[in-house]
Amino acid sequence: MLYYAIVFFVIALIAAVFGFGGIAGAATGIAKILFFVFLVLFVISLLVGRRPKI
């Protein structure tokens, strides 16, 4: 998921360089959403992994 966030960020940078503001804004929004979803899933996986096994 982090890979896709980075890909959309690169797409946003390239679109911004070529002057496509709408596409750059949309790609940036998608990259932000994917990054925060990645962070939430990462924290959840850390917390679940630290539970003692019964």
GIUR-V765052 format. One record per backbone hydrogen bond with DSSP energy under -0.5 kcal/mol. NH is the residue of the N-H (numbers start at 1). CO is the residue of the C=O. E is the energy in kcal/mol with one decimal. If there is no record, write none. Layout:
# GIUR-V765052
((NH;CO;E) (NH;CO;E))
This chain:
# GIUR-V765052
((5;1;-1.8) (6;2;-2.2) (7;3;-2.3) (8;4;-2.5) (9;5;-1.8) (10;6;-2.4) (11;7;-2.4) (12;8;-2.2) (13;9;-2.2) (14;10;-2.5) (15;11;-2.7) (16;12;-2.3) (17;13;-2.0) (18;14;-1.8) (19;16;-0.8) (20;15;-2.7) (21;19;-1.5) (24;20;-2.2) (25;21;-2.4) (26;22;-2.2) (27;23;-2.6) (28;24;-2.1) (29;25;-2.1) (30;26;-2.3) (31;27;-2.3) (32;28;-2.3) (33;29;-2.2) (34;30;-2.6) (35;31;-2.2) (36;32;-2.4) (37;33;-2.3) (38;34;-2.3) (39;35;-2.3) (40;36;-2.3) (41;37;-2.5) (42;38;-2.4) (43;39;-2.4) (44;40;-2.4) (45;41;-2.3) (46;42;-1.9) (47;43;-2.4) (48;44;-2.6) (49;45;-1.9) (50;46;-1.0) (51;48;-0.9))
